Structures are given as structure tokens and as C-alpha cells.
Amino acid sequence: MSADVPGSRFAAGGADPYTRMLEGGRDGVLQLRRLTNGEIAEEWNFVALGGSADRDDLAALGAAEGPVLDVGCGPGRMVRAAAERSSAAMGIDVSPAAVRRARAEGTPALERSIFDRLPLEGRWRTVLLMDGNIGIGGDPRALLLRCHDLLAPEGRIVVETDADRDLDERSLFTVVDAAGRESDAFPWARAGWRTVVRAARDAGFSGAAHVRSGSRHFVTAAVPRRRPTRTAAPATATAAIQSPASTRG
Ligand SMILES: C[S@@+](CC[C@H](N)C(=O)[O-])C[C@H]1O[C@@H](n2cnc3c(N)ncnc32)[C@H](O)[C@@H]1O
């Protein structure tokens, strides 16, 4: 698939730097490059992402109740951390290499998109969107609506956000490694905490709150005991990107 075709899978195609990194078992930095102007929007440090949960990860997890679903789990550090704290935790990821690597460490993970049919729909107690995964699919509102449907009444979502509180970017990006190997383009979003608080309320969550740990920012919110009627989608929400799929500060 060529780099200018929207809807490519996250960081795949082209020179496939994410898969190479996962399969090579190497740590490294991957950059998120905006297709329109070639600028680097973010960097992901996969030393931290592939390893163990750090202090800020654990603070974000808090007293998360199981079952916990980590969406876009990569090699599964948050699934392992959640499993140590709650009765059950599982990750999902569209990257076969990420799922293989998670499973190789004994971490429960399914090769599945968040937009696919999943086990325990409507019964998860906690859903995690860490490491900028609010970007998945390029439409935070659609993603939050999907997460809302996956959660049980009073279930909670934990979303890592950008520090730039009003950031609200939906675009096509590629991923590039240190050697310049670049993926095909895929839709992704970047959102600050105030943007996510608003989007969570729009998606029917209650009690949306901003939590800071170290230099990282999170939004937590809950599904009300009784699910409310949702507000209509703003006209602009679906216009940018049809296909559904940080630097840590
Ligand atoms: C920024 S990386 C986060 C990596 C991960 N949290 C970690 O600990 O390494 C985004 C992850 O989301 C996954 N992803 C992208 N689209 C997805 C989708 N539609 N459903 C599930 N996972 C997806 C990617 O394959 C990738 O592993």
C-alpha cells in the first residue's frame, strides 16, 4: 500500500519500522511524522514502552478494577502491571509482532482491532488508552464511544493525553525509525487533556477528570450507572477521516 493511501494500518507497510523493531527485540526511538509537512510531531521511546511499568504508569493505573483491557497494548507492559493488581487483564493490538512479543512474555493479548468484535463487550471494568493511544483510528470521539460500549456500568477509562491541553489534531502520519525507515501513512489523532475531557463527556462518560503524574497527563472518566442518551456527533467529527484504527512528556 502506498504512503498516500489513508486507512493503512498503524505504522505498517513501507519499510515497516515498528514490526522490525519488535521482531528485532531492539529498543529504540520511533518518530511520528506528519504527512502534510513532514514534521516530527512526537517520539516514542520503546525502551520504556517495551519494559516494565514505571511510577507514572502505576499512578495512572491506580486501583484499576479488573477485568482490565489495554487497547493498543504493544508488548504488554501495562497488561502485566494491571494483572499484578487486579484479577484479570488482557491486551489487544493490531500488530501481530506486538502480540507475539507480549505472548512470549506470558502476557494475555489478542491480535484484534478495538473496532472488531471483542470478548466481554459491555463488561470490562477498566479500559486503558496509554502512550498516546487516544490517537488510534484518528478520531478520538469514535474511539471513546467504542470504549464506552466495551465498559460495564461504572467502569472506568484511563486515557493518556498530550500536555498541550487544547491540542486537537487529526491527520495522516507515518512512523520513522532512527535509520530513516518509514511506514505507510495511517490516520492518527493527538489530543490534549482538555480536549479529551470534552470528548469523554460527549461520548457519555461522567466525572471526567485531569490527573497529572510527573510530566505525564491522563484523563479518567466513568460510565454512568445508567447509560445516558448520547449527544449527536458534531458535523466536523466524522468529516476528516472515515477509517476507524507521545513522546512521554
Ligand atoms: C503508540 S503505540 C503504543 C504501544 C504500547 N502501548 C506499548 O506499551 O508499547 C500504539 C499501539 O496501538 C496499536 N494499534 C493501532 N491501531 C489499533 C487498533 N485499531 N486497535 C488496537 N490496537 C491498535 C499499534 O499496533 C501499537 O502497538
The ligand as an ORCA input file, in Angstrom:
! r2SCAN-3c Opt
* xyz 0 1
  C       1.892      4.345     20.314
  S       1.890      2.617     20.194
  C       1.676      2.184     21.907
  C       2.425      0.960     22.277
  C       2.106      0.253     23.560
  N       1.114      0.828     24.444
  C       3.352     -0.164     24.321
  O       3.311     -0.336     25.515
  O       4.387     -0.368     23.666
  C       0.251      2.323     19.527
  C      -0.181      0.861     19.561
  O      -1.564      0.783     19.181
  C      -1.727     -0.303     18.286
  N      -2.944     -0.065     17.481
  C      -3.086      0.786     16.428
  N      -4.336      0.741     15.957
  C      -5.023     -0.144     16.733
  C      -6.377     -0.603     16.728
  N      -7.267     -0.173     15.831
  N      -6.751     -1.496     17.677
  C      -5.833     -1.960     18.586
  N      -4.534     -1.549     18.624
  C      -4.130     -0.661     17.706
  C      -0.429     -0.322     17.496
  O      -0.195     -1.522     16.812
  C       0.585     -0.002     18.579
  O       1.076     -1.160     19.207
*
